[in-house]
Amino acid sequence: MIGFLIALLSGALMSVQGVFNTQVTKTTGMWVSNAWVQFSAFMLCLVVWMIAGRDSIASLAKVEPKYVLLGGVIGAGITWTVIKGMELLGPAKATLLIVIAQLIVSYVIELLGLFGVEKEPLEWRKVVGMVIALLGVAIFQWK
């Protein structure tokens, strides 16, 4: 149950963050806004690290495979695409498409067992659920 609530909170925070970042971008520009987002997150992480735990930074050198260390780089891309999506489509439509894309890509990662994730068998009910979600996108955009 706690995982369910955390996931809901994550989605809500992502939506609010996207709107905030889009508003900041209107005044500062894309890359200043993106840099601020990443920098302020880094500063918060440093403060929490100093208070809550002191895991060794050197342990990053032990992470395998090394490409998984690119999460921050991907984060900058996420920030840019969320800002542009919300700017061009509005928060609701952009978020709907973002969530559908996350669902499809996440399921493909599970099906293929990519990036160290345990491989899962294809389940048609999940495919049907994604098709229904895609139909929801079409209905949402229908005028």
Backbone torsions as a table, in degrees:
resi	resn	phi	psi	omega
1	MET	NA	-38.9	-178.7
2	ILE	-64.8	-36.2	177.4
3	GLY	-62.6	-39.9	178.5
4	PHE	-61.4	-46.6	-179.6
5	LEU	-66.7	-39.5	178.5
6	ILE	-64.5	-41.2	178.5
7	ALA	-63.4	-40.5	176.7
8	LEU	-63.2	-43.0	177.5
9	LEU	-61.7	-41.2	178.8
10	SER	-58.8	-47.0	179.2
11	GLY	-61.7	-42.4	179.1
12	ALA	-64.3	-45.0	179.3
13	LEU	-63.0	-39.2	179.3
14	MET	-63.6	-38.7	179.1
15	SER	-66.5	-46.2	179.2
16	VAL	-64.6	-43.2	179.3
17	GLN	-60.2	-42.7	179.6
18	GLY	-59.5	-42.2	178.5
19	VAL	-66.4	-45.7	178.6
20	PHE	-57.9	-49.6	-176.9
21	ASN	-63.1	-37.4	177.9
22	THR	-64.1	-39.8	178.0
23	GLN	-66.2	-42.2	178.8
24	VAL	-62.2	-40.1	-178.6
25	THR	-61.5	-32.3	179.4
26	LYS	-60.2	-30.6	-178.7
27	THR	-96.1	-38.3	-170.0
28	THR	-101.8	-26.3	-172.0
29	GLY	101.6	160.5	-172.9
30	MET	-59.9	-50.0	-170.5
31	TRP	-80.4	-27.4	172.2
32	VAL	-67.4	-44.0	178.4
33	SER	-61.7	-47.8	-178.9
34	ASN	-62.1	-43.7	178.5
35	ALA	-61.7	-41.0	179.3
36	TRP	-62.8	-43.4	179.0
37	VAL	-58.2	-49.3	-177.7
38	GLN	-67.5	-41.5	-179.2
39	PHE	-65.8	-45.6	-179.0
40	SER	-66.1	-35.3	175.9
41	ALA	-65.8	-41.5	178.4
42	PHE	-61.1	-44.0	-179.3
43	MET	-63.7	-43.1	177.8
44	LEU	-62.1	-43.4	178.8
45	CYS	-60.9	-39.1	177.3
46	LEU	-62.8	-45.0	-179.9
47	VAL	-62.8	-47.4	-179.7
48	VAL	-63.8	-40.0	177.6
49	TRP	-59.6	-41.2	-179.6
50	MET	-68.4	-31.6	-178.2
51	ILE	-87.1	-47.6	-167.3
52	ALA	-93.8	-22.4	-176.8
53	GLY	-176.5	159.5	-178.9
54	ARG	-128.8	52.0	174.9
55	ASP	-58.0	146.5	-176.2
56	SER	-70.0	126.2	174.9
57	ILE	-65.6	-31.2	179.0
58	ALA	-61.5	-21.7	179.6
59	SER	-64.5	-16.9	175.6
60	LEU	-59.9	-31.7	179.4
61	ALA	-66.0	-20.2	-178.5
62	LYS	-89.8	-9.2	-176.8
63	VAL	-64.9	131.4	176.8
64	GLU	-134.8	142.1	-9.5
65	PRO	-71.4	154.5	-174.0
66	LYS	-62.0	-29.9	-176.9
67	TYR	-62.0	-21.3	179.2
68	VAL	-70.3	-10.4	175.7
69	LEU	-75.5	-2.6	-179.0
70	LEU	-84.2	10.1	-179.9
71	GLY	-56.2	-38.3	178.0
72	GLY	-66.7	-38.9	176.9
73	VAL	-63.0	-44.4	176.9
74	ILE	-62.1	-37.8	178.2
75	GLY	-58.4	-40.5	177.1
76	ALA	-63.9	-39.0	176.5
77	GLY	-66.7	-38.2	176.9
78	ILE	-62.4	-46.8	-179.8
79	THR	-58.2	-45.8	-179.3
80	TRP	-61.8	-48.1	-176.6
81	THR	-68.7	-34.6	177.2
82	VAL	-66.0	-45.6	179.3
83	ILE	-59.8	-49.1	-179.0
84	LYS	-64.6	-41.9	179.4
85	GLY	-61.4	-45.0	-179.7
86	MET	-69.3	-36.2	178.0
87	GLU	-63.7	-41.8	-175.0
88	LEU	-86.6	-30.0	-174.7
89	LEU	-113.8	-17.8	-171.9
90	GLY	92.5	157.2	-174.7
91	PRO	-60.0	-45.4	-173.9
92	ALA	-67.0	-49.5	-178.0
93	LYS	-66.1	-42.3	179.3
94	ALA	-62.9	-46.0	-179.1
95	THR	-63.0	-41.0	177.9
96	LEU	-58.1	-47.5	-179.8
97	LEU	-67.7	-37.8	177.8
98	ILE	-61.0	-46.1	-178.3
99	VAL	-65.7	-41.3	178.6
100	ILE	-63.8	-43.9	178.6
101	ALA	-62.3	-41.6	177.3
102	GLN	-59.9	-44.7	-178.5
103	LEU	-61.8	-48.4	-177.5
104	ILE	-65.4	-48.4	-178.5
105	VAL	-64.6	-40.9	178.3
106	SER	-62.0	-40.3	-180.0
107	TYR	-68.0	-40.0	176.7
108	VAL	-62.1	-41.0	177.0
109	ILE	-59.0	-44.0	177.7
110	GLU	-65.1	-44.2	-178.3
111	LEU	-61.5	-40.6	-176.4
112	LEU	-92.0	-7.9	-178.9
113	GLY	64.6	41.3	-177.3
114	LEU	-79.9	154.4	171.4
115	PHE	58.1	31.1	177.4
116	GLY	84.7	4.0	178.3
117	VAL	-80.4	140.7	178.4
118	GLU	-63.5	131.4	-179.0
119	LYS	-68.2	134.6	-179.8
120	GLU	-116.2	149.0	177.5
121	PRO	-75.5	154.1	176.6
122	LEU	-64.8	131.5	175.9
123	GLU	-122.4	118.2	-175.6
124	TRP	-62.5	-30.7	179.3
125	ARG	-64.3	-32.6	177.1
126	LYS	-71.6	-38.5	176.2
127	VAL	-63.0	-44.2	178.1
128	VAL	-61.9	-41.1	177.4
129	GLY	-60.0	-40.8	178.7
130	MET	-69.3	-36.7	176.2
131	VAL	-62.8	-42.5	177.3
132	ILE	-62.1	-40.8	177.5
133	ALA	-62.2	-41.3	177.6
134	LEU	-65.1	-37.0	174.5
135	LEU	-63.2	-37.3	176.4
136	GLY	-61.2	-38.9	176.7
137	VAL	-61.5	-45.3	179.9
138	ALA	-61.3	-43.5	178.6
139	ILE	-64.1	-42.3	-178.7
140	PHE	-60.2	-36.4	-176.6
141	GLN	-88.3	-12.6	-175.8
142	TRP	-64.3	133.0	179.9
143	LYS	-113.4	NA	NA
